[in-house]
Amino acid sequence: MDIFFQQVINGLVQGSIYALVALGYTMVYGIMGLINFAHGEVVMIGTLVAIAVTSSLIGAGVPVAVAGLGGLAAALLVCMALGWSLERVAYRPLRGSPRLTPLITAIGMSIILQNLAMIIWGRNYLTFPPLLPKINYEFAGAHFTLVQVAIVLISAAAMSGLVFLVYRTRLGMAMRATAQNPAVASLMGVNINRVIAAAFVVGSALAAVAGVMVGSYYEIAHYQMGFMLGLKAFTAAVLGGIGNLAGAMAGGVLLGLIEALGAGYIGDLSGGFLGSHYQDIFAFIVLIVVLMFKPSGLFGEKTGERA
């Protein structure tokens, strides 16, 4: 049972991060039917920006808490601007093109952002400065840290805020109308360009928060870190039902639990051969199984008929 509780805690933490990133995928797909494969690189940029700003502020004698907030604020601003730029420059001109064209463009933007980050921050791993005291807690034989608690709570707050935005505000109403039928929404006075840009900006803001969480959790960052994280978050979105906000949240948490329990139990039974170093295979096994037996995901796909 000690192993079970420990892996559940690890899975909830990892799954919370997956869920935040998956929401960016599912928002964009739900509104315009595009899989933004550059979204993982937005997370990476947010992490590296937070490292640069936080380290600089700490070096200047600013308290760690204030420096951490400054790093988060900088990551939010940069990622939101980056998300808006991606939509305006790379995707909007291709909106009427066949679906394969923006998909290839998204992959190209992912590669461009990776190389841009390599030029700015270099090839070496960067150390994320510790933002919270390293306090360990114990529950039922399982151990967890203050950072892990903060990740779960902040993720829950961010996801709740997004649900409020989508279902209780005028912008959210416009997003849902655009996702249902963009032509009719436009006739009703909805500015489609602004709504789609807002979806990219909001998704990128969540990516920035997730980037700071990843950096705080693993305490390292690299210019290629967004690739695998993006693929797993996309898997989580497909698992829950891409285009469905609740599905993205549930899919992220569920994928994190599957990875953690798989690495803990199956890895132990295999003598370590399928342990934590091979935990990535569990995510992609899930992706293959879902695509084979329930392509619409566990919660189904919420897409309206296109005019």
C-alpha positions as CSV (number, residue, x, y, z in Angstrom):
1,M,0.0,0.0,0.0
2,D,2.9,2.3,0.6
3,I,3.9,2.0,-3.1
4,F,0.3,2.5,-4.2
5,F,-0.2,5.8,-2.2
6,Q,3.2,7.0,-3.3
7,Q,2.5,6.4,-7.0
8,V,-1.0,7.9,-6.7
9,I,0.5,11.1,-5.3
10,N,3.2,11.2,-8.0
11,G,0.5,10.5,-10.6
12,L,-1.7,13.3,-9.4
13,V,1.1,15.8,-9.5
14,Q,2.2,14.8,-13.0
15,G,-1.4,14.5,-14.2
16,S,-2.1,18.0,-13.0
17,I,0.6,19.3,-15.2
18,Y,-0.6,17.2,-18.2
19,A,-4.1,18.5,-17.7
20,L,-3.1,22.2,-17.8
21,V,-1.1,21.7,-21.0
22,A,-3.9,19.5,-22.5
23,L,-6.4,22.3,-22.0
24,G,-4.4,24.4,-24.5
25,Y,-4.7,21.7,-27.1
26,T,-8.3,21.1,-26.5
27,M,-9.4,24.8,-26.5
28,V,-7.8,25.4,-29.9
29,Y,-9.0,22.2,-31.4
30,G,-12.5,22.7,-30.1
31,I,-12.8,26.2,-31.7
32,M,-10.9,25.8,-35.0
33,G,-10.1,22.1,-35.4
34,L,-6.4,22.6,-35.3
35,I,-3.9,20.5,-33.3
36,N,-1.3,23.0,-32.2
37,F,1.8,20.8,-32.0
38,A,3.9,23.9,-31.0
39,H,2.0,24.2,-27.7
40,G,4.7,22.1,-25.9
41,E,7.3,24.5,-27.0
42,V,5.3,27.4,-25.5
43,V,5.5,25.5,-22.1
44,M,9.3,25.2,-22.6
45,I,9.7,28.9,-23.4
46,G,7.7,29.7,-20.2
47,T,10.0,27.6,-18.1
48,L,13.2,29.1,-19.6
49,V,11.9,32.6,-19.2
50,A,10.9,32.0,-15.6
51,I,14.4,30.6,-14.9
52,A,16.1,33.6,-16.5
53,V,14.0,36.2,-14.7
54,T,13.9,34.5,-11.3
55,S,17.6,33.8,-11.2
56,S,18.4,37.4,-12.2
57,L,16.1,38.8,-9.5
58,I,17.5,36.4,-6.8
59,G,21.0,37.5,-7.9
60,A,20.0,41.1,-7.4
61,G,19.0,40.4,-3.8
62,V,15.2,40.2,-4.3
63,P,13.4,37.8,-1.9
64,V,12.8,34.3,-3.4
65,A,9.0,34.6,-3.2
66,V,9.0,38.0,-5.0
67,A,11.5,36.7,-7.5
68,G,9.3,33.6,-8.2
69,L,6.3,35.8,-8.8
70,G,8.3,38.0,-11.1
71,G,9.4,34.9,-13.0
72,L,5.9,33.7,-13.3
73,A,4.6,37.1,-14.4
74,A,7.3,37.3,-17.1
75,A,6.6,33.8,-18.3
76,L,2.9,34.6,-18.5
77,L,3.5,37.8,-20.6
78,V,6.0,36.1,-22.9
79,C,3.9,33.0,-23.5
80,M,0.7,35.0,-24.0
81,A,2.5,37.2,-26.6
82,L,3.9,34.1,-28.2
83,G,0.5,32.4,-28.4
84,W,-1.0,35.5,-30.0
85,S,1.9,35.7,-32.5
86,L,1.6,32.1,-33.5
87,E,-2.1,32.4,-34.2
88,R,-1.7,35.8,-36.1
89,V,1.4,34.9,-38.1
90,A,1.4,31.1,-38.6
91,Y,-2.2,29.9,-38.4
92,R,-4.6,32.7,-39.4
93,P,-3.4,33.0,-43.0
94,L,-3.9,29.3,-43.4
95,R,-7.4,29.2,-41.9
96,G,-9.1,28.3,-45.1
97,S,-6.5,25.8,-46.2
98,P,-6.8,22.0,-46.1
99,R,-6.3,20.7,-42.5
100,L,-2.9,19.1,-43.3
101,T,-1.4,22.5,-44.1
102,P,-1.8,24.1,-40.6
103,L,-0.8,20.8,-39.1
104,I,2.5,20.8,-40.9
105,T,2.9,24.5,-40.1
106,A,2.5,23.7,-36.4
107,I,5.2,21.1,-36.5
108,G,7.4,23.6,-38.3
109,M,6.8,26.2,-35.6
110,S,7.7,23.7,-33.0
111,I,11.1,23.1,-34.6
112,I,11.6,26.8,-35.0
113,L,10.8,27.5,-31.3
114,Q,13.1,24.7,-30.2
115,N,16.0,26.1,-32.2
116,L,15.3,29.7,-31.1
117,A,15.4,28.6,-27.5
118,M,18.7,26.7,-28.1
119,I,20.2,29.9,-29.6
120,I,19.1,32.1,-26.6
121,W,19.6,29.7,-23.7
122,G,22.1,27.2,-25.1
123,R,22.2,23.4,-25.3
124,N,22.9,22.7,-21.6
125,Y,20.4,21.9,-18.9
126,L,19.5,24.9,-16.8
127,T,18.8,24.7,-13.0
128,F,15.5,26.1,-11.8
129,P,16.0,28.0,-8.5
130,P,14.0,26.5,-5.6
131,L,10.9,28.7,-4.9
132,L,9.5,26.9,-1.9
133,P,11.1,25.3,1.2
134,K,11.9,21.7,0.8
135,I,9.5,20.4,3.4
136,N,8.5,16.7,3.3
137,Y,5.2,15.4,4.5
138,E,4.0,11.8,5.1
139,F,0.7,10.2,4.6
140,A,0.0,6.5,4.9
141,G,3.6,5.7,4.3
142,A,3.9,7.9,1.2
143,H,6.0,11.0,1.1
144,F,5.3,14.3,-0.7
145,T,6.7,17.8,-0.7
146,L,5.3,21.3,-0.5
147,V,6.1,21.8,-4.2
148,Q,3.8,18.9,-5.0
149,V,1.0,20.2,-2.9
150,A,1.4,23.6,-4.6
151,I,1.3,22.1,-8.1
152,V,-2.0,20.2,-7.4
153,L,-3.7,23.2,-5.7
154,I,-2.6,25.8,-8.4
155,S,-3.6,23.4,-11.2
156,A,-7.0,23.0,-9.6
157,A,-7.4,26.8,-9.2
158,A,-6.3,27.4,-12.8
159,M,-8.7,24.8,-14.2
160,S,-11.6,26.2,-12.1
161,G,-10.8,29.7,-13.4
162,L,-10.9,28.4,-17.0
163,V,-14.2,26.7,-16.5
164,F,-15.6,29.9,-15.0
165,L,-14.2,31.9,-18.0
166,V,-15.7,29.5,-20.6
167,Y,-19.2,29.0,-19.0
168,R,-19.8,32.3,-17.1
169,T,-18.4,35.1,-19.2
170,R,-19.2,36.8,-22.5
171,L,-15.9,35.7,-23.9
172,G,-16.6,32.1,-23.0
173,M,-20.0,32.4,-24.6
174,A,-18.4,33.7,-27.8
175,M,-15.9,30.8,-27.6
176,R,-18.6,28.2,-27.3
177,A,-20.7,29.8,-30.1
178,T,-17.6,29.8,-32.4
179,A,-16.9,26.2,-31.6
180,Q,-20.5,25.2,-32.3
181,N,-20.8,27.1,-35.6
182,P,-18.3,29.9,-36.6
183,A,-20.4,31.1,-39.5
184,V,-23.5,31.6,-37.5
185,A,-21.5,33.1,-34.6
186,S,-20.1,35.6,-37.0
187,L,-23.5,36.6,-38.2
188,M,-24.6,37.1,-34.6
189,G,-21.8,39.7,-34.1
190,V,-19.0,37.5,-32.7
191,N,-15.6,38.6,-33.9
192,I,-14.2,35.2,-34.8
193,N,-10.6,36.4,-35.1
194,R,-10.6,37.9,-31.6
195,V,-12.2,34.7,-30.2
196,I,-9.6,32.4,-31.7
197,A,-6.8,34.7,-30.7
198,A,-8.2,34.8,-27.1
199,A,-8.2,30.9,-27.1
200,F,-4.5,30.9,-28.0
201,V,-3.7,33.5,-25.4
202,V,-5.6,31.8,-22.6
203,G,-4.1,28.4,-23.6
204,S,-0.6,29.9,-23.6
205,A,-1.2,31.5,-20.2
206,L,-2.0,28.0,-18.8
207,A,1.1,26.7,-20.6
208,A,3.2,29.3,-18.8
209,V,1.9,28.2,-15.4
210,A,2.5,24.6,-16.3
211,G,6.1,25.5,-17.4
212,V,6.8,27.1,-14.0
213,M,5.4,24.0,-12.3
214,V,7.5,21.7,-14.4
215,G,10.6,23.7,-13.6
216,S,9.8,23.8,-9.9
217,Y,9.1,20.1,-9.8
218,Y,12.1,18.8,-11.7
219,E,14.4,21.8,-10.9
220,I,15.9,21.6,-14.4
221,A,14.9,22.7,-17.9
222,H,16.1,22.2,-21.4
223,Y,15.3,23.5,-24.9
224,Q,13.9,20.1,-25.9
225,M,11.8,19.6,-22.8
226,G,8.5,20.7,-24.5
227,F,8.5,18.0,-27.1
228,M,7.7,14.9,-25.0
229,L,5.6,16.9,-22.6
230,G,3.5,18.2,-25.5
231,L,3.0,14.7,-26.9
232,K,1.9,13.4,-23.5
233,A,-0.5,16.3,-23.0
234,F,-1.9,15.7,-26.5
235,T,-2.4,12.0,-25.5
236,A,-4.2,13.2,-22.4
237,A,-6.5,15.4,-24.5
238,V,-7.3,12.5,-26.9
239,L,-7.8,10.2,-23.9
240,G,-10.4,12.5,-22.4
241,G,-11.9,13.6,-25.7
242,I,-10.2,16.4,-27.5
243,G,-12.4,19.5,-27.7
244,N,-13.9,18.7,-24.3
245,L,-12.5,20.8,-21.4
246,A,-13.7,18.3,-18.7
247,G,-12.2,15.5,-20.8
248,A,-8.8,17.2,-21.0
249,M,-8.7,17.7,-17.2
250,A,-9.8,14.1,-16.5
251,G,-7.5,12.7,-19.2
252,G,-4.5,14.5,-17.9
253,V,-5.0,13.3,-14.3
254,L,-5.8,9.8,-15.5
255,L,-2.7,9.6,-17.8
256,G,-0.5,10.8,-14.9
257,L,-1.9,8.0,-12.7
258,I,-1.5,5.4,-15.4
259,E,2.1,6.4,-15.9
260,A,2.9,6.5,-12.2
261,L,1.2,3.2,-11.4
262,G,2.6,1.5,-14.4
263,A,6.2,2.6,-13.6
264,G,5.7,1.6,-9.9
265,Y,4.0,-1.8,-10.3
266,I,4.7,-3.1,-13.8
267,G,8.3,-1.8,-13.5
268,D,8.7,-3.7,-10.2
269,L,7.3,-6.9,-11.7
270,S,9.7,-6.7,-14.7
271,G,12.7,-6.3,-12.5
272,G,13.1,-2.7,-13.3
273,F,13.2,-3.2,-17.1
274,L,9.9,-1.3,-17.5
275,G,10.4,1.0,-14.6
276,S,10.6,4.8,-14.5
277,H,13.1,5.0,-17.4
278,Y,10.5,3.4,-19.6
279,Q,7.4,5.1,-18.3
280,D,6.8,7.0,-21.6
281,I,5.6,3.7,-23.2
282,F,2.6,3.6,-20.9
283,A,1.3,7.0,-22.3
284,F,1.6,5.9,-25.9
285,I,0.1,2.5,-25.2
286,V,-2.9,4.4,-23.8
287,L,-3.0,6.6,-27.0
288,I,-3.0,3.6,-29.3
289,V,-5.7,1.7,-27.3
290,V,-7.9,4.8,-27.2
291,L,-7.5,5.5,-30.9
292,M,-8.3,1.8,-31.7
293,F,-11.4,1.3,-29.5
294,K,-12.8,4.8,-28.7
295,P,-11.3,7.5,-31.0
296,S,-13.7,10.1,-29.6
297,G,-12.2,9.7,-26.1
298,L,-13.7,8.8,-22.8
299,F,-15.9,11.9,-22.6
300,G,-16.7,12.1,-26.3
301,E,-15.8,14.9,-28.7
302,K,-17.7,18.1,-28.5
303,T,-17.7,19.6,-32.0
304,G,-20.4,21.4,-33.8
305,E,-21.3,21.0,-37.5
306,R,-19.1,23.2,-39.7
307,A,-21.0,25.5,-42.0
